[in-house]
Amino acid sequence: PTHENILETVDRWERDGKELVPFPKLSEDNCPRFKDAFKAQLHGLSVGQSVCIGCQFSATCGYQAAIKKAKNASFRAMTHERYRRNPDTALRKKPREKYVYVAVLHIDESLPDVLTPELSATISEMEAGSSAESVGEKGA
Protein backbone atom coordinates (compact mmCIF):
# COMPACT_ATOMS: atom_id res chain seq x y z
CA PRO A 1 0.00 0.00 0.00
CA THR A 2 0.95 3.60 -0.38
CA HIS A 3 1.37 5.90 2.61
CA GLU A 4 -2.07 7.32 1.82
CA ASN A 5 -3.62 3.82 1.94
CA ILE A 6 -1.91 3.18 5.25
CA LEU A 7 -3.25 6.41 6.78
CA GLU A 8 -6.77 5.39 5.71
CA THR A 9 -6.29 2.08 7.51
CA VAL A 10 -4.90 3.84 10.60
CA ASP A 11 -8.02 6.07 10.63
CA ARG A 12 -10.29 3.00 10.39
CA TRP A 13 -8.48 1.38 13.32
CA GLU A 14 -8.76 4.57 15.39
CA ARG A 15 -12.52 4.76 14.71
CA ASP A 16 -12.71 1.19 16.08
CA GLY A 17 -10.75 2.25 19.18
CA LYS A 18 -7.54 0.43 18.20
CA GLU A 19 -4.04 1.82 17.77
CA LEU A 20 -2.13 1.15 14.56
CA VAL A 21 1.06 3.18 14.18
CA PRO A 22 2.34 3.86 10.66
CA PHE A 23 5.97 4.05 9.67
CA PRO A 24 6.43 7.59 8.38
CA LYS A 25 6.87 8.75 4.84
CA LEU A 26 10.22 10.50 4.44
CA SER A 27 9.59 14.15 3.56
CA GLU A 28 11.01 17.65 3.77
CA ASP A 29 8.57 18.26 6.64
CA ASN A 30 10.01 15.57 8.90
CA CYS A 31 13.67 15.30 7.84
CA PRO A 32 16.10 18.25 7.95
CA ARG A 33 18.43 16.34 5.59
CA PHE A 34 15.70 15.22 3.22
CA LYS A 35 17.74 15.59 0.01
CA ASP A 36 20.55 13.37 1.35
CA ALA A 37 18.08 10.89 2.84
CA PHE A 38 16.06 10.68 -0.37
CA LYS A 39 19.22 10.02 -2.41
CA ALA A 40 20.21 7.26 0.01
CA GLN A 41 16.75 5.68 -0.33
CA LEU A 42 16.94 5.83 -4.12
CA HIS A 43 20.18 3.88 -3.95
CA GLY A 44 18.59 1.22 -1.74
CA LEU A 45 20.27 2.31 1.48
CA SER A 46 18.63 2.49 4.87
CA VAL A 47 18.21 6.16 5.77
CA GLY A 48 18.67 5.40 9.46
CA GLN A 49 21.89 3.49 8.88
CA SER A 50 23.40 5.82 6.30
CA VAL A 51 22.28 9.43 6.76
CA CYS A 52 20.96 9.54 10.33
CA ILE A 53 24.04 8.12 12.04
CA GLY A 54 25.92 11.10 13.45
CA CYS A 55 23.37 13.58 12.07
CA GLN A 56 23.39 16.90 13.90
CA PHE A 57 19.57 16.96 13.82
CA SER A 58 19.00 13.49 15.33
CA ALA A 59 17.78 14.82 18.70
CA THR A 60 14.96 16.82 17.07
CA CYS A 61 14.29 14.76 13.93
CA GLY A 62 10.59 14.13 13.32
CA TYR A 63 11.31 11.23 10.96
CA GLN A 64 13.39 9.34 13.52
CA ALA A 65 10.86 10.07 16.29
CA ALA A 66 8.08 8.60 14.12
CA ILE A 67 10.25 5.56 13.25
CA LYS A 68 10.91 4.95 16.95
CA LYS A 69 7.20 5.28 17.77
CA ALA A 70 6.28 2.76 15.06
CA LYS A 71 8.98 0.30 16.12
CA ASN A 72 7.71 0.41 19.72
CA ALA A 73 4.05 -0.01 18.79
CA SER A 74 2.22 -3.28 19.26
CA PHE A 75 0.67 -2.90 15.80
CA ARG A 76 2.38 -1.07 13.00
CA ALA A 77 1.64 -0.37 9.36
CA MET A 78 4.17 -0.06 6.56
CA THR A 79 4.40 0.09 2.81
CA HIS A 80 5.34 -2.96 0.80
CA GLU A 81 8.61 -1.25 -0.09
CA ARG A 82 9.61 -0.84 3.57
CA TYR A 83 8.76 -4.48 4.22
CA ARG A 84 10.64 -5.60 1.10
CA ARG A 85 13.78 -3.69 2.14
CA ASN A 86 13.64 -4.82 5.77
CA PRO A 87 11.16 -7.59 6.65
CA ASP A 88 12.33 -7.47 10.27
CA THR A 89 10.40 -4.22 10.71
CA ALA A 90 7.28 -6.38 10.80
CA LEU A 91 8.65 -8.13 13.86
CA ARG A 92 8.65 -6.84 17.39
CA LYS A 93 11.31 -7.91 19.82
CA LYS A 94 10.91 -7.35 23.53
CA PRO A 95 13.73 -7.93 26.02
CA ARG A 96 14.20 -11.63 26.77
CA GLU A 97 11.49 -12.67 24.31
CA LYS A 98 11.53 -14.18 20.86
CA TYR A 99 10.38 -12.17 17.88
CA VAL A 100 6.63 -11.76 17.77
CA TYR A 101 4.99 -11.34 14.39
CA VAL A 102 2.75 -8.32 14.05
CA ALA A 103 0.05 -9.51 11.70
CA VAL A 104 -1.42 -6.64 9.74
CA LEU A 105 -1.55 -7.20 6.01
CA HIS A 106 -3.15 -4.54 3.89
CA ILE A 107 -3.11 -4.85 0.11
CA ASP A 108 -4.95 -2.25 -1.93
CA GLU A 109 -3.10 -2.75 -5.19
CA SER A 110 -4.41 -5.12 -7.78
CA LEU A 111 -2.51 -8.39 -7.87
CA PRO A 112 -0.66 -7.59 -11.13
CA ASP A 113 0.72 -4.41 -9.50
CA VAL A 114 2.01 -6.36 -6.51
CA LEU A 115 3.52 -9.32 -8.33
CA THR A 116 6.11 -8.85 -11.04
CA PRO A 117 5.64 -11.41 -13.79
CA GLU A 118 8.59 -13.54 -14.88
CA LEU A 119 9.49 -13.09 -18.52
CA SER A 120 11.10 -15.77 -20.63
CA ALA A 121 12.77 -15.51 -24.00
CA THR A 122 15.07 -17.56 -26.13
CA ILE A 123 18.38 -16.23 -27.43
CA SER A 124 16.99 -16.14 -30.98
CA GLU A 125 13.97 -14.10 -29.83
CA MET A 126 16.25 -11.62 -28.06
CA GLU A 127 18.55 -11.37 -31.08
CA ALA A 128 15.52 -10.74 -33.27
CA GLY A 129 14.52 -7.85 -31.02
CA SER A 130 11.21 -9.29 -29.83
CA SER A 131 9.41 -7.22 -27.22
CA ALA A 132 8.45 -8.68 -23.84
CA GLU A 133 4.80 -8.58 -24.88
CA SER A 134 5.40 -10.78 -27.91
CA VAL A 135 7.73 -13.16 -26.04
CA GLY A 136 5.17 -13.94 -23.34
CA GLU A 137 4.96 -14.13 -19.60
CA LYS A 138 5.63 -17.29 -17.61
CA GLY A 139 2.62 -18.55 -15.75
CA ALA A 140 0.19 -16.17 -17.46
Z-matrix of the N, CA and C atoms (Angstrom, degrees):
N
C 1 1.462
C 2 1.517 1 110.83
N 3 1.292 2 115.04 1 158.96
C 4 1.452 3 120.53 2 175.48
C 5 1.521 4 108.21 3 -83.65
N 6 1.319 5 116.40 4 169.67
C 7 1.468 6 119.63 5 177.48
C 8 1.531 7 110.67 6 -60.56
N 9 1.325 8 116.37 7 -34.59
C 10 1.471 9 119.61 8 179.04
C 11 1.527 10 110.40 9 -65.54
N 12 1.341 11 117.28 10 -42.28
C 13 1.467 12 121.11 11 177.08
C 14 1.518 13 110.61 12 -60.38
N 15 1.319 14 115.79 13 -42.09
C 16 1.462 15 120.70 14 -178.76
C 17 1.527 16 110.36 15 -63.23
N 18 1.329 17 117.20 16 -43.35
C 19 1.470 18 119.85 17 -179.47
C 20 1.528 19 111.05 18 -63.95
N 21 1.338 20 117.08 19 -34.16
C 22 1.469 21 120.16 20 175.25
C 23 1.534 22 110.17 21 -62.92
N 24 1.328 23 116.20 22 -42.16
C 25 1.459 24 120.49 23 179.35
C 26 1.522 25 110.63 24 -66.61
N 27 1.324 26 117.29 25 -41.24
C 28 1.471 27 121.83 26 177.47
C 29 1.530 28 109.29 27 -59.14
N 30 1.325 29 117.15 28 -44.10
C 31 1.477 30 121.01 29 178.33
C 32 1.525 31 111.16 30 -61.19
N 33 1.339 32 117.56 31 -42.50
C 34 1.469 33 120.99 32 178.18
C 35 1.522 34 110.73 33 -60.80
N 36 1.326 35 116.54 34 -43.89
C 37 1.465 36 120.90 35 179.05
C 38 1.525 37 109.84 36 -62.29
N 39 1.331 38 117.31 37 -43.94
C 40 1.469 39 120.41 38 -179.28
C 41 1.526 40 111.04 39 -62.53
N 42 1.335 41 117.13 40 -39.31
C 43 1.474 42 120.12 41 177.75
C 44 1.530 43 111.05 42 -63.04
N 45 1.339 44 116.21 43 -28.31
C 46 1.468 45 121.23 44 177.42
C 47 1.524 46 112.41 45 -89.08
N 48 1.348 47 116.66 46 5.72
C 49 1.459 48 120.91 47 178.08
C 50 1.518 49 114.95 48 77.88
N 51 1.340 50 116.80 49 21.25
C 52 1.467 51 120.96 50 -179.37
C 53 1.526 52 109.00 51 -116.10
N 54 1.341 53 115.35 52 151.67
C 55 1.460 54 119.39 53 179.26
C 56 1.524 55 110.90 54 -103.57
N 57 1.303 56 115.78 55 124.30
C 58 1.458 57 124.38 56 174.07
C 59 1.523 58 105.63 57 -128.31
N 60 1.328 59 117.02 58 119.65
C 61 1.464 60 120.46 59 -174.79
C 62 1.530 61 109.32 60 -103.65
N 63 1.330 62 117.08 61 123.22
C 64 1.463 63 119.44 62 -179.36
C 65 1.528 64 112.06 63 -84.67
N 66 1.328 65 116.01 64 146.11
C 67 1.456 66 119.36 65 166.83
C 68 1.521 67 105.80 66 -71.15
N 69 1.324 68 117.57 67 140.96
C 70 1.466 69 119.86 68 -173.21
C 71 1.523 70 113.36 69 -76.10
N 72 1.302 71 114.45 70 157.31
C 73 1.454 72 121.85 71 170.44
C 74 1.526 73 106.38 72 -86.95
N 75 1.296 74 117.57 73 129.79
C 76 1.456 75 122.09 74 177.15
C 77 1.523 76 108.90 75 -66.65
N 78 1.335 77 116.98 76 128.26
C 79 1.463 78 120.29 77 -179.01
C 80 1.525 79 110.93 78 -151.53
N 81 1.308 80 115.73 79 168.84
C 82 1.464 81 120.97 80 176.07
C 83 1.522 82 111.14 81 -64.38
N 84 1.339 83 116.34 82 -25.55
C 85 1.470 84 120.92 83 -179.33
C 86 1.525 85 113.05 84 -72.35
N 87 1.342 86 117.25 85 -29.60
C 88 1.462 87 118.22 86 -175.46
C 89 1.532 88 114.28 87 -114.40
N 90 1.323 89 117.82 88 -2.89
C 91 1.468 90 120.44 89 -178.88
C 92 1.527 91 110.72 90 -132.23
N 93 1.330 92 118.13 91 114.29
C 94 1.463 93 121.01 92 179.37
C 95 1.531 94 113.27 93 -64.02
N 96 1.330 95 117.01 94 -22.01
C 97 1.470 96 121.24 95 179.14
C 98 1.529 97 109.92 96 -113.12
N 99 1.318 98 115.28 97 43.53
C 100 1.457 99 121.34 98 -174.34
C 101 1.530 100 112.87 99 -54.17
N 102 1.327 101 117.97 100 -46.04
C 103 1.471 102 119.97 101 -176.57
C 104 1.525 103 110.97 102 -59.35
N 105 1.339 104 117.36 103 -45.24
C 106 1.467 105 121.00 104 178.34
C 107 1.526 106 110.92 105 -65.47
N 108 1.330 107 115.76 106 -42.74
C 109 1.466 108 120.68 107 -178.45
C 110 1.531 109 110.76 108 -65.52
N 111 1.318 110 117.09 109 -41.09
C 112 1.457 111 121.28 110 -179.90
C 113 1.527 112 110.26 111 -64.47
N 114 1.331 113 117.08 112 -42.37
C 115 1.468 114 120.76 113 177.17
C 116 1.526 115 110.79 114 -61.10
N 117 1.318 116 116.78 115 -42.35
C 118 1.465 117 120.69 116 178.72
C 119 1.526 118 110.35 117 -60.83
N 120 1.344 119 116.14 118 -44.48
C 121 1.464 120 120.50 119 178.78
C 122 1.523 121 111.51 120 -61.54
N 123 1.328 122 116.75 121 -42.03
C 124 1.464 123 120.62 122 179.68
C 125 1.527 124 111.96 123 -61.00
N 126 1.323 125 115.88 124 -29.31
C 127 1.456 126 120.38 125 179.68
C 128 1.531 127 112.25 126 -92.16
N 129 1.336 128 116.48 127 10.03
C 130 1.455 129 121.03 128 175.56
C 131 1.518 130 115.08 129 81.04
N 132 1.328 131 116.74 130 13.38
C 133 1.461 132 120.04 131 179.96
C 134 1.519 133 111.24 132 -90.93
N 135 1.303 134 116.21 133 152.18
C 136 1.455 135 121.63 134 173.33
C 137 1.521 136 107.69 135 -74.26
N 138 1.308 137 117.04 136 126.48
C 139 1.471 138 121.05 137 179.33
C 140 1.522 139 109.51 138 -61.52
N 141 1.320 140 116.62 139 -45.60
C 142 1.455 141 121.13 140 -178.46
C 143 1.512 142 113.84 141 -61.56
N 144 1.339 143 116.52 142 -33.67
C 145 1.453 144 120.29 143 -177.23
C 146 1.527 145 113.23 144 -94.42
N 147 1.331 146 117.73 145 -6.44
C 148 1.455 147 118.70 146 -178.98
C 149 1.532 148 112.38 147 -117.18
N 150 1.304 149 117.63 148 -49.96
C 151 1.466 150 121.24 149 -175.04
C 152 1.527 151 111.99 150 -94.76
N 153 1.321 152 117.15 151 -38.15
C 154 1.468 153 120.89 152 -172.44
C 155 1.534 154 113.99 153 -75.16
N 156 1.326 155 116.34 154 -26.93
C 157 1.464 156 118.92 155 -179.32
C 158 1.527 157 108.77 156 -63.97
N 159 1.317 158 115.99 157 121.37
C 160 1.458 159 121.28 158 -179.94
C 161 1.514 160 114.65 159 76.41
N 162 1.324 161 118.10 160 7.93
C 163 1.468 162 120.98 161 -178.95
C 164 1.527 163 110.15 162 -68.17
N 165 1.307 164 115.96 163 135.82
C 166 1.468 165 121.18 164 -179.51
C 167 1.527 166 112.69 165 -67.02
N 168 1.337 167 117.55 166 -16.78
C 169 1.463 168 121.29 167 -177.87
C 170 1.535 169 112.82 168 -99.79
N 171 1.319 170 117.85 169 4.95
C 172 1.470 171 120.51 170 -172.14
C 173 1.529 172 113.59 171 -57.98
N 174 1.313 173 118.10 172 -33.69
C 175 1.473 174 120.70 173 -177.94
C 176 1.528 175 112.45 174 -69.14
N 177 1.327 176 117.68 175 -24.27
C 178 1.466 177 120.82 176 -176.55
C 179 1.530 178 112.88 177 -120.38
N 180 1.325 179 117.17 178 12.00
C 181 1.456 180 121.90 179 -174.73
C 182 1.529 181 111.86 180 -73.84
N 183 1.314 182 116.66 181 121.19
C 184 1.459 183 121.77 182 178.70
C 185 1.519 184 112.47 183 -68.18
N 186 1.331 185 116.64 184 -34.84
C 187 1.470 186 120.62 185 179.64
C 188 1.526 187 110.31 186 -64.20
N 189 1.327 188 116.83 187 -48.67
C 190 1.464 189 119.81 188 -179.47
C 191 1.528 190 111.98 189 -66.70
N 192 1.329 191 116.99 190 -35.34
C 193 1.475 192 119.87 191 176.99
C 194 1.534 193 110.38 192 -63.11
N 195 1.335 194 116.53 193 -41.13
C 196 1.470 195 120.81 194 179.82
C 197 1.526 196 110.98 195 -69.95
N 198 1.335 197 117.45 196 -36.29
C 199 1.471 198 121.38 197 176.01
C 200 1.523 199 109.45 198 -61.80
N 201 1.327 200 115.79 199 -47.14
C 202 1.470 201 120.70 200 -178.74
C 203 1.536 202 110.48 201 -61.57
N 204 1.332 203 116.34 202 -42.16
C 205 1.467 204 120.30 203 179.63
C 206 1.535 205 110.45 204 -62.18
N 207 1.327 206 116.46 205 -43.07
C 208 1.470 207 119.99 206 179.72
C 209 1.524 208 110.95 207 -65.87
N 210 1.329 209 116.75 208 -43.27
C 211 1.463 210 119.79 209 -179.28
C 212 1.525 211 112.23 210 -62.89
N 213 1.327 212 117.34 211 -30.30
C 214 1.463 213 121.49 212 -178.47
C 215 1.527 214 113.29 213 -88.53
N 216 1.319 215 117.26 214 -6.78
C 217 1.462 216 121.35 215 -177.20
C 218 1.527 217 111.01 216 -76.85
N 219 1.310 218 115.59 217 150.09
C 220 1.462 219 120.08 218 175.23
C 221 1.519 220 111.59 219 -69.02
N 222 1.342 221 116.08 220 -36.31
C 223 1.460 222 121.63 221 178.17
C 224 1.513 223 108.15 222 -128.49
N 225 1.320 224 115.32 223 128.21
C 226 1.455 225 119.95 224 -178.32
C 227 1.517 226 110.61 225 -131.71
N 228 1.309 227 115.40 226 154.94
C 229 1.461 228 121.38 227 -179.76
C 230 1.519 229 108.61 228 -121.92
N 231 1.327 230 115.90 229 142.85
C 232 1.461 231 119.92 230 -178.47
C 233 1.514 232 109.43 231 -149.17
N 234 1.318 233 114.82 232 161.09
C 235 1.458 234 120.27 233 176.12
C 236 1.528 235 109.19 234 -75.75
N 237 1.316 236 115.07 235 162.20
C 238 1.459 237 119.64 236 176.22
C 239 1.524 238 110.23 237 -60.62
N 240 1.322 239 116.95 238 -37.07
C 241 1.460 240 120.70 239 -178.24
C 242 1.526 241 111.25 240 -63.24
N 243 1.329 242 117.29 241 -42.75
C 244 1.471 243 119.61 242 177.60
C 245 1.532 244 109.51 243 -62.20
N 246 1.318 245 116.50 244 -45.09
C 247 1.458 246 119.74 245 179.82
C 248 1.531 247 111.02 246 -63.04
N 249 1.337 248 116.51 247 -42.07
C 250 1.463 249 120.67 248 -179.86
C 251 1.532 250 110.92 249 -61.00
N 252 1.339 251 116.76 250 -43.27
C 253 1.461 252 120.73 251 -178.90
C 254 1.518 253 112.65 252 -70.99
N 255 1.348 254 116.39 253 -33.17
C 256 1.465 255 119.37 254 -176.61
C 257 1.527 256 109.88 255 -150.59
N 258 1.342 257 117.24 256 83.94
C 259 1.466 258 120.01 257 -177.97
C 260 1.529 259 113.45 258 -60.79
N 261 1.328 260 117.70 259 -21.46
C 262 1.463 261 119.86 260 179.00
C 263 1.524 262 112.66 261 -65.34
N 264 1.332 263 118.14 262 -16.42
C 265 1.466 264 118.85 263 177.98
C 266 1.522 265 111.37 264 -68.14
N 267 1.329 266 116.90 265 -15.93
C 268 1.463 267 120.01 266 176.54
C 269 1.519 268 111.31 267 -83.92
N 270 1.304 269 116.81 268 -4.29
C 271 1.459 270 121.71 269 -179.24
C 272 1.520 271 109.99 270 -105.18
N 273 1.293 272 115.14 271 150.49
C 274 1.461 273 120.04 272 178.15
C 275 1.508 274 108.29 273 -123.13
N 276 1.299 275 116.50 274 125.52
C 277 1.454 276 119.74 275 -179.76
C 278 1.521 277 108.88 276 -114.93
N 279 1.317 278 115.00 277 124.74
C 280 1.460 279 121.38 278 175.82
C 281 1.524 280 107.46 279 -104.12
N 282 1.310 281 117.90 280 155.87
C 283 1.473 282 119.03 281 178.16
C 284 1.527 283 111.30 282 -54.60
N 285 1.299 284 115.38 283 135.06
C 286 1.472 285 124.52 284 177.31
C 287 1.534 286 113.65 285 60.66
N 288 1.308 287 117.72 286 23.03
C 289 1.462 288 120.75 287 176.20
C 290 1.519 289 109.66 288 -127.04
N 291 1.311 290 116.25 289 158.50
C 292 1.453 291 120.94 290 174.65
C 293 1.527 292 108.12 291 -74.75
N 294 1.316 293 115.46 292 169.35
C 295 1.460 294 119.41 293 174.70
C 296 1.526 295 109.03 294 -62.18
N 297 1.293 296 116.05 295 142.09
C 298 1.460 297 122.26 296 176.64
C 299 1.521 298 107.03 297 -118.88
N 300 1.321 299 116.56 298 124.69
C 301 1.454 300 119.24 299 179.20
C 302 1.523 301 110.27 300 -71.55
N 303 1.300 302 115.35 301 136.15
C 304 1.460 303 121.37 302 173.74
C 305 1.516 304 105.21 303 -101.20
N 306 1.310 305 116.53 304 111.99
C 307 1.459 306 120.54 305 -170.20
C 308 1.515 307 112.50 306 -98.68
N 309 1.305 308 116.17 307 86.11
C 310 1.458 309 121.34 308 170.90
C 311 1.517 310 106.06 309 -131.86
N 312 1.314 311 116.42 310 111.73
C 313 1.453 312 120.63 311 178.88
C 314 1.512 313 107.32 312 -118.61
N 315 1.310 314 115.31 313 124.86
C 316 1.457 315 120.60 314 -176.30
C 317 1.516 316 107.22 315 -133.34
N 318 1.319 317 116.93 316 111.26
C 319 1.457 318 120.40 317 179.35
C 320 1.511 319 108.61 318 -121.21
N 321 1.325 320 116.26 319 115.13
C 322 1.458 321 121.36 320 177.25
C 323 1.519 322 111.77 321 -103.63
N 324 1.331 323 116.52 322 -19.91
C 325 1.452 324 118.95 323 -178.78
C 326 1.521 325 109.55 324 -71.77
N 327 1.312 326 115.23 325 157.18
C 328 1.457 327 118.19 326 172.66
C 329 1.523 328 107.32 327 -73.80
N 330 1.308 329 116.95 328 154.20
C 331 1.454 330 120.88 329 -175.50
C 332 1.531 331 113.20 330 -54.00
N 333 1.342 332 120.09 331 -42.87
C 334 1.468 333 118.20 332 178.74
C 335 1.534 334 113.61 333 -60.63
N 336 1.333 335 118.33 334 -27.51
C 337 1.460 336 120.63 335 178.13
C 338 1.520 337 111.46 336 -75.38
N 339 1.316 338 117.37 337 -27.31
C 340 1.460 339 121.31 338 -177.94
C 341 1.515 340 110.75 339 -84.04
N 342 1.326 341 116.70 340 -42.95
C 343 1.457 342 121.29 341 -177.20
C 344 1.523 343 110.02 342 -96.41
N 345 1.296 344 116.99 343 135.01
C 346 1.458 345 121.54 344 176.50
C 347 1.524 346 107.74 345 -95.64
N 348 1.326 347 117.66 346 121.22
C 349 1.456 348 118.83 347 -177.45
C 350 1.535 349 111.27 348 -69.93
N 351 1.329 350 115.19 349 147.66
C 352 1.458 351 120.13 350 174.15
C 353 1.515 352 107.51 351 -81.79
N 354 1.306 353 116.35 352 137.46
C 355 1.457 354 120.74 353 176.22
C 356 1.519 355 108.61 354 -108.42
N 357 1.310 356 116.16 355 145.59
C 358 1.459 357 119.66 356 176.30
C 359 1.521 358 108.36 357 -129.92
N 360 1.323 359 115.44 358 146.63
C 361 1.452 360 120.24 359 178.25
C 362 1.515 361 108.25 360 -156.08
N 363 1.310 362 115.19 361 150.26
C 364 1.457 363 119.00 362 175.18
C 365 1.521 364 108.10 363 -89.94
N 366 1.326 365 116.14 364 164.31
C 367 1.464 366 120.81 365 178.39
C 368 1.527 367 110.00 366 -58.92
N 369 1.329 368 117.03 367 -42.75
C 370 1.470 369 119.62 368 -178.38
C 371 1.521 370 111.50 369 -64.18
N 372 1.347 371 117.83 370 -36.12
C 373 1.461 372 120.63 371 177.39
C 374 1.525 373 110.73 372 -66.51
N 375 1.355 374 116.43 373 -39.71
C 376 1.457 375 119.43 374 179.71
C 377 1.519 376 110.98 375 -68.95
N 378 1.344 377 116.48 376 -39.26
C 379 1.462 378 119.94 377 178.31
C 380 1.515 379 111.29 378 -65.45
N 381 1.331 380 115.95 379 -32.31
C 382 1.463 381 120.34 380 179.75
C 383 1.520 382 112.00 381 -77.82
N 384 1.325 383 117.10 382 -8.47
C 385 1.462 384 120.56 383 177.67
C 386 1.506 385 113.87 384 80.81
N 387 1.326 386 118.38 385 27.00
C 388 1.458 387 121.65 386 178.78
C 389 1.511 388 110.11 387 -64.46
N 390 1.304 389 117.01 388 142.56
C 391 1.464 390 121.20 389 175.93
C 392 1.523 391 109.19 390 -81.27
N 393 1.332 392 115.91 391 161.13
C 394 1.463 393 121.21 392 179.09
C 395 1.521 394 111.52 393 -58.84
N 396 1.343 395 116.37 394 -33.03
C 397 1.463 396 119.50 395 -177.92
C 398 1.527 397 110.46 396 -67.61
N 399 1.354 398 116.50 397 -37.45
C 400 1.455 399 118.03 398 -178.35
C 401 1.530 400 112.38 399 -81.94
N 402 1.329 401 116.94 400 -21.55
C 403 1.462 402 121.00 401 179.10
C 404 1.516 403 110.57 402 -73.89
N 405 1.335 404 116.74 403 -44.31
C 406 1.456 405 121.23 404 177.52
C 407 1.512 406 112.76 405 110.36
N 408 1.312 407 114.92 406 157.82
C 409 1.445 408 121.76 407 -179.59
C 410 1.513 409 108.77 408 -108.19
N 411 1.331 410 115.47 409 137.20
C 412 1.468 411 121.03 410 176.05
C 413 1.505 412 109.83 411 -67.07
N 414 1.293 413 117.03 412 135.45
C 415 1.452 414 120.97 413 174.37
C 416 1.506 415 113.95 414 76.49
N 417 1.320 416 119.31 415 7.95
C 418 1.464 417 120.46 416 -178.51
C 419 1.503 418 110.98 417 -83.54
